[in-house]
Amino acid sequence: MHITIIGAGVAGLACAAEFTARGGNVRILERGSRVGAEACSWWAGGMLAPWCEGESAELSVVNLGQRAIDWWANHTETLVSSGTLVLALGRDISELKTFANKTENYESVYSDQIAELEPDLADRFHRGLFFKDEAFLNPRKAIIQLSEKLERLGVEFVFNNEANISDVRGTDLVVDCRGLEARDISKTLRGVKGEMLLIHSNDIKINRPIRLLHPRIPLYLVPRGDGDYMVGATMIENEERERISARSMFELLGSTFALHPSFHEAEIIEIGVDARPAFPDNLPRVYWKGEILCVNGLYRHGFLLSPSMAQMAAKAVFEGANIPESIDEYSS
Ligand SMILES: Cc1cc2nc3c(=O)[nH]c(=O)nc-3n(C[C@H](O)[C@H](O)[C@H](O)COP(=O)(O)OP(=O)(O)OC[C@H]3O[C@@H](n4cnc5c(N)ncnc54)[C@H](O)[C@@H]3O)c2cc1C
């Protein structure tokens, strides 16, 4: 079967992997000049943290997200399985209890364990939650490595190609993975602005993703190697995709300093802004729009849920399977 996927973000690449694994002949049209150049996926933190996400997301996200860890381990070399550490400063300790009540699959940790896991944070934090089965990846390396693997498997990438959805209909099956740009045919999609920083510090070493709980400005920090850290991410009901607000910059840095004062001397090496594609219920969907198969609405769970969404799409295409009404049905 010949399949044209529009969009080489994480959704399009995951679909290409699942279609190719079932013998599909896949071509990807991408408006950007390379993988990630124009994709929201470029700005992701890369946390594969399904149990932590249970704090605010549906059970289906927690269940399907667990499958993503093995999937990415099979498709990239950037996955690190070192767990997630959730911390709160003494004055915010009630936030830790609330987080614990809403999540599962963690152990409570105290000064000694925190000192073993993250020696540089041991002086400041005395209680936390450790989600040992969670993982993280470098999303940029992950999508590049996945695209290289797909190329070796025969997937054709056509870059600098801004496809018009009505022009690409032909004999191929068309799969729309354009993210937020698909609002022309998926009218209920909206953008949820996310802002992030890449910082560099040689003064402190953090080994795994840290979530710092705070009543107003929760923060996560993800190591990127060689002293680089991704700090994120805001969640704002706004589709502006270019500029960070002064308030967001102030809050992200303030929380980073609260995690450790050494970050005062860190260098800001990159500022990233994009809008996550989301449906009103913030859950992703696979759905037909006429003859076009659409995979979209990955919201803040692009890396966590694209493997399951791609498998759902592949079952619809190759096995003629009915697409479940909701991911709740698919995850049970
Ligand atoms: C700051 C931030 C932090 C985040 N952190 C995480 C995280 O830690 N974990 C996680 O799982 N998710 C995270 N996300 C969410 C994640 O990035 C998104 O869910 C994901 O990128 C959506 O993927 P997508 O493939 O649907 O869209 P995109 O990545 O935007 O891909 C769509 C692609 O389609 C292309 N395209 C659009 N129109 C056309 C056209 N007409 N012709 C050809 N190509 C076209 C675009 O150029 C783009 O490459 C974060 C997002 C942000 C902004």
The ligand as a MOL file (V3000), in Angstrom:
LIG
                    3D

  0  0  0     0  0            999 V3000
M  V30 BEGIN CTAB
M  V30 COUNTS 53 58 0 0 0
M  V30 BEGIN ATOM
M  V30 1 C 7.5950 23.8180 25.2850 0
M  V30 2 C 6.9720 22.4640 24.9860 0
M  V30 3 C 7.3070 21.3740 25.7790 0
M  V30 4 C 6.7680 20.1030 25.4970 0
M  V30 5 N 7.1720 19.0160 26.2520 0
M  V30 6 C 6.7290 17.7780 25.9220 0
M  V30 7 C 7.2230 16.6280 26.6160 0
M  V30 8 O 8.0720 16.7170 27.5240 0
M  V30 9 N 6.7560 15.3910 26.2580 0
M  V30 10 C 5.8400 15.2420 25.2470 0
M  V30 11 O 5.4570 14.0970 24.9680 0
M  V30 12 N 5.3590 16.3180 24.5680 0
M  V30 13 C 5.7730 17.5830 24.8760 0
M  V30 14 N 5.3120 18.6670 24.1910 0
M  V30 15 C 4.2360 18.4840 23.2130 0
M  V30 16 C 4.7400 17.9620 21.8880 0
M  V30 17 O 5.7900 18.7730 21.4370 0
M  V30 18 C 3.5640 17.9410 20.9010 0
M  V30 19 O 2.5400 17.1360 21.4260 0
M  V30 20 C 4.0150 17.3340 19.5630 0
M  V30 21 O 5.1170 18.0200 19.0710 0
M  V30 22 C 2.9210 17.3410 18.5250 0
M  V30 23 O 3.4520 16.6220 17.4320 0
M  V30 24 P 2.8290 16.6820 15.9850 0
M  V30 25 O 3.6510 15.7670 15.1550 0
M  V30 26 O 1.3550 16.4870 16.0580 0
M  V30 27 O 3.0270 18.2020 15.5160 0
M  V30 28 P 4.4030 18.9150 14.9970 0
M  V30 29 O 5.5780 18.4730 15.7980 0
M  V30 30 O 4.1140 20.3800 14.9680 0
M  V30 31 O 4.5690 18.3560 13.5290 0
M  V30 32 C 3.7750 18.7670 12.4620 0
M  V30 33 C 4.6660 18.8220 11.2240 0
M  V30 34 O 3.8470 19.0610 10.0870 0
M  V30 35 C 4.5120 19.9720 9.2430 0
M  V30 36 N 3.5040 20.6280 8.4090 0
M  V30 37 C 2.4900 21.4410 8.7990 0
M  V30 38 N 1.7610 21.8120 7.7310 0
M  V30 39 C 2.3350 21.2190 6.6520 0
M  V30 40 C 2.0260 21.2060 5.2710 0
M  V30 41 N 0.9750 21.8760 4.7730 0
M  V30 42 N 2.8090 20.4940 4.4330 0
M  V30 43 C 3.8840 19.7940 4.9110 0
M  V30 44 N 4.2150 19.7810 6.2140 0
M  V30 45 C 3.4470 20.4690 7.0770 0
M  V30 46 C 5.2140 20.9110 10.2030 0
M  V30 47 O 6.2760 21.6010 9.5700 0
M  V30 48 C 5.6870 19.9440 11.2810 0
M  V30 49 O 6.9770 19.4440 10.9810 0
M  V30 50 C 5.8320 19.9390 24.4420 0
M  V30 51 C 5.5100 21.0500 23.6350 0
M  V30 52 C 6.0700 22.3030 23.9050 0
M  V30 53 C 5.7140 23.4800 23.0060 0
M  V30 END ATOM
M  V30 BEGIN BOND
M  V30 1 1 1 2
M  V30 2 1 2 3
M  V30 3 2 2 52
M  V30 4 2 3 4
M  V30 5 1 4 5
M  V30 6 1 4 50
M  V30 7 2 5 6
M  V30 8 1 6 7
M  V30 9 1 6 13
M  V30 10 2 7 8
M  V30 11 1 7 9
M  V30 12 1 9 10
M  V30 13 2 10 11
M  V30 14 1 10 12
M  V30 15 2 12 13
M  V30 16 1 13 14
M  V30 17 1 14 15
M  V30 18 1 14 50
M  V30 19 1 15 16
M  V30 20 1 16 17
M  V30 21 1 16 18
M  V30 22 1 18 19
M  V30 23 1 18 20
M  V30 24 1 20 21
M  V30 25 1 20 22
M  V30 26 1 22 23
M  V30 27 1 23 24
M  V30 28 2 24 25
M  V30 29 1 24 26
M  V30 30 1 24 27
M  V30 31 1 27 28
M  V30 32 2 28 29
M  V30 33 1 28 30
M  V30 34 1 28 31
M  V30 35 1 31 32
M  V30 36 1 32 33
M  V30 37 1 33 34
M  V30 38 1 33 48
M  V30 39 1 34 35
M  V30 40 1 35 36
M  V30 41 1 35 46
M  V30 42 1 36 37
M  V30 43 1 36 45
M  V30 44 2 37 38
M  V30 45 1 38 39
M  V30 46 1 39 40
M  V30 47 2 39 45
M  V30 48 1 40 41
M  V30 49 2 40 42
M  V30 50 1 42 43
M  V30 51 2 43 44
M  V30 52 1 44 45
M  V30 53 1 46 47
M  V30 54 1 46 48
M  V30 55 1 48 49
M  V30 56 2 50 51
M  V30 57 1 51 52
M  V30 58 1 52 53
M  V30 END BOND
M  V30 END CTAB
M  END
